[in-house]
Amino acid sequence: MEKEPIFTQSISAGTRVYYMDVHSDKKGQPYISISEVPTRRNPGKKDRRRIFVHLEDIPKFGEAFAEVAKYITDNTKDGTLALCN
């Protein structure tokens, strides 16, 4: 069984909920766990998808995420992505 996160943020996004959790590994080093959980209405096991970002990669991950988010924001018109060649 996985330990409870030290800190968590959840983002409700339509048919999904995203969780960004801070955990600590066996050596006490923090890492981020990002999960996507569909919000299906039917009972049963939900398909959880998860990635882990370790301490040494957090700055690179954050920079790349910010760059991708800026690209999408700067190149989206009327809800669609304007393709740049």
C-alpha angles and dihedrals in degrees: 000000000000120000120248114265120261090224132003141187124190127200118198108209114174108275094007140057119208121205123198108192132180113217134173122229126220090275092052094253115142123235136174123241115198115194134184117202122182113227097222114168096221119093123248138067115339121218104247118192118196141181128187126216114196125214097260092052100045096092092049092045092049093049093048092047091050091049093050092045091050091049091053093045093048094046102042118104123175092350095306131099114248105223114229120206 
